[in-house]
Amino acid sequence: MKFGCLSNEQFAIEVPSDTREDVSYEVSIRNTYYKRKDKVLRAWRCSCPGWMAHHVTKPGYECKHIRRVKARNYCGWKQSIHGGKPVIRKEEGNENTDYLCPACGNLAYPEDQLKVPE
């Protein structure tokens, strides 16, 4: 059985603005319905004005916040792609076993159980 990091299924993080201390943006990966393709696809999203203005006319557009998060904060580990094994965590007195991502420490689930559209 191959495992994958939970960040493959759900991911969101707050990113502070470079220019204003009182502003932050949410960068996330969300399942988005694309009417033209009649399909649900996973897409990076940002709540910043730049991304909001350009993502419709430029499919796949990534603002600086998305690029920064992808480089520094996003894990996306999958055993079938990246290799390695999940870390097994079993607590005394508890019969449950947790599997953790070896890259970031987040929970890991069997890849076939992650809810990720194709």
Contacts in CASP RR format, 6 or more apart in sequence:
PFRMAT RR
TARGET T0000
AUTHOR 0000-0000-0000
METHOD contacts of the structure
MODEL  1
MKFGCLSNEQFAIEVPSDTREDVSYEVSIRNTYYKRKDKVLRAWRCSCPG
WMAHHVTKPGYECKHIRRVKARNYCGWKQSIHGGKPVIRKEEGNENTDYL
CPACGNLAYPEDQLKVPE
1 110 0 8 1.000
2 78 0 8 1.000
2 79 0 8 1.000
2 80 0 8 1.000
2 110 0 8 1.000
2 111 0 8 1.000
2 112 0 8 1.000
3 78 0 8 1.000
3 79 0 8 1.000
3 85 0 8 1.000
3 86 0 8 1.000
3 99 0 8 1.000
3 101 0 8 1.000
3 108 0 8 1.000
3 109 0 8 1.000
3 110 0 8 1.000
3 111 0 8 1.000
4 76 0 8 1.000
4 77 0 8 1.000
4 78 0 8 1.000
4 79 0 8 1.000
4 86 0 8 1.000
4 101 0 8 1.000
4 108 0 8 1.000
4 109 0 8 1.000
4 110 0 8 1.000
4 111 0 8 1.000
4 114 0 8 1.000
5 75 0 8 1.000
5 76 0 8 1.000
5 77 0 8 1.000
5 78 0 8 1.000
5 101 0 8 1.000
5 103 0 8 1.000
5 104 0 8 1.000
5 106 0 8 1.000
5 107 0 8 1.000
5 108 0 8 1.000
6 101 0 8 1.000
6 106 0 8 1.000
6 107 0 8 1.000
6 108 0 8 1.000
6 109 0 8 1.000
6 114 0 8 1.000
7 74 0 8 1.000
7 75 0 8 1.000
7 76 0 8 1.000
7 77 0 8 1.000
7 101 0 8 1.000
7 104 0 8 1.000
7 106 0 8 1.000
8 76 0 8 1.000
8 77 0 8 1.000
8 78 0 8 1.000
8 114 0 8 1.000
8 116 0 8 1.000
9 109 0 8 1.000
9 114 0 8 1.000
9 115 0 8 1.000
9 116 0 8 1.000
10 29 0 8 1.000
11 28 0 8 1.000
11 29 0 8 1.000
11 74 0 8 1.000
11 76 0 8 1.000
12 26 0 8 1.000
12 27 0 8 1.000
12 28 0 8 1.000
12 29 0 8 1.000
13 26 0 8 1.000
13 27 0 8 1.000
13 28 0 8 1.000
13 69 0 8 1.000
13 73 0 8 1.000
14 24 0 8 1.000
14 25 0 8 1.000
14 26 0 8 1.000
14 27 0 8 1.000
15 24 0 8 1.000
15 25 0 8 1.000
15 26 0 8 1.000
15 27 0 8 1.000
15 46 0 8 1.000
15 65 0 8 1.000
15 68 0 8 1.000
15 69 0 8 1.000
16 23 0 8 1.000
16 24 0 8 1.000
17 23 0 8 1.000
17 24 0 8 1.000
17 25 0 8 1.000
17 48 0 8 1.000
18 64 0 8 1.000
25 46 0 8 1.000
25 47 0 8 1.000
25 48 0 8 1.000
25 65 0 8 1.000
26 45 0 8 1.000
26 46 0 8 1.000
26 47 0 8 1.000
27 44 0 8 1.000
27 45 0 8 1.000
27 46 0 8 1.000
27 47 0 8 1.000
27 65 0 8 1.000
27 66 0 8 1.000
27 69 0 8 1.000
28 44 0 8 1.000
28 45 0 8 1.000
28 46 0 8 1.000
29 42 0 8 1.000
29 43 0 8 1.000
29 44 0 8 1.000
29 45 0 8 1.000
29 74 0 8 1.000
30 42 0 8 1.000
30 43 0 8 1.000
30 45 0 8 1.000
31 40 0 8 1.000
31 41 0 8 1.000
31 42 0 8 1.000
31 117 0 8 1.000
32 40 0 8 1.000
32 41 0 8 1.000
32 42 0 8 1.000
32 43 0 8 1.000
32 45 0 8 1.000
33 39 0 8 1.000
33 40 0 8 1.000
34 40 0 8 1.000
34 41 0 8 1.000
39 117 0 8 1.000
40 117 0 8 1.000
41 117 0 8 1.000
42 116 0 8 1.000
42 117 0 8 1.000
43 60 0 8 1.000
44 60 0 8 1.000
44 62 0 8 1.000
44 66 0 8 1.000
44 70 0 8 1.000
45 51 0 8 1.000
45 55 0 8 1.000
46 52 0 8 1.000
46 63 0 8 1.000
46 65 0 8 1.000
46 66 0 8 1.000
48 63 0 8 1.000
48 65 0 8 1.000
50 63 0 8 1.000
51 61 0 8 1.000
51 62 0 8 1.000
51 63 0 8 1.000
51 65 0 8 1.000
51 66 0 8 1.000
54 61 0 8 1.000
54 63 0 8 1.000
55 61 0 8 1.000
62 70 0 8 1.000
75 101 0 8 1.000
75 103 0 8 1.000
75 104 0 8 1.000
75 106 0 8 1.000
76 103 0 8 1.000
77 101 0 8 1.000
77 102 0 8 1.000
77 103 0 8 1.000
77 104 0 8 1.000
77 108 0 8 1.000
78 111 0 8 1.000
79 85 0 8 1.000
79 86 0 8 1.000
79 111 0 8 1.000
80 111 0 8 1.000
82 103 0 8 1.000
84 102 0 8 1.000
85 102 0 8 1.000
86 99 0 8 1.000
86 100 0 8 1.000
86 101 0 8 1.000
86 102 0 8 1.000
86 108 0 8 1.000
87 99 0 8 1.000
87 100 0 8 1.000
87 101 0 8 1.000
87 102 0 8 1.000
87 105 0 8 1.000
87 108 0 8 1.000
88 97 0 8 1.000
88 98 0 8 1.000
88 99 0 8 1.000
88 100 0 8 1.000
89 97 0 8 1.000
89 98 0 8 1.000
89 99 0 8 1.000
89 100 0 8 1.000
90 96 0 8 1.000
90 97 0 8 1.000
90 98 0 8 1.000
98 107 0 8 1.000
99 107 0 8 1.000
99 108 0 8 1.000
99 109 0 8 1.000
100 106 0 8 1.000
100 107 0 8 1.000
100 108 0 8 1.000
101 107 0 8 1.000
101 108 0 8 1.000
END
